Amino acid sequence: MAKTVEEVGKFVELRAKGYSYDRIAELTGTSKPTLLKWSTEYSRQLKEAEHFEMNSLLSQYGVMRQSRVQAYSSMLGKALQELKKRAEETDYSEVPTDKLLRIALELERRVEREAEEKKFDNGALGYFNREEVPVD
């Protein structure tokens, strides 16, 4: 059977998507020995198709990841709003001093960690250097 451009194209497409030779033979009606021969004959086209398929998958993953981050950010925003509301409504006068101190210290550590992550160290200019600068 003579190969057509469409048959070879379908083979390259399916192979790039990771289909086995047996499965491609089943789907296209082309013998496995012919597919193996095409694999050698069209190796450059196969590599290109595999490259584009991988880029497509990575792009889809990026979009899915971005959607997850957006969803998590939205949920985090709502959770933080609720925490702020509850904190404003809470009367800490009944909390024992030692427990209130532990709460305050833990919150301070969390704020410092958040602030530390926001800093930008531009290296050569030495901004955000922890050394004290004397003021005259």
C-alpha angles and dihedrals in degrees: 000000000000117000120241127206088247093053093050090044091052090048092051091047095049094043091050088054089056101257116157121244089247092054092046090050089051093049099042103032090234117134119252093238089055090049091051089050090049090049089063095037094050100032093129092053090046092053091049092048091048089050092052092045091052091048090050091052092047090049091051089049090051091053092048091047091049090051091051092049090050091050092047091047091052092049091046091052092052092046091051091049090052092048090050091050092050092046090053091049096046120101107215094185091096094051112102113249095243092051092045089051091051090049092049093048093048091049090049091053090050093050091049091050091050092048092047091055090054095055118106117214108199092187108209095049092048098224116168090025108162093224117111115247112216114234117210 
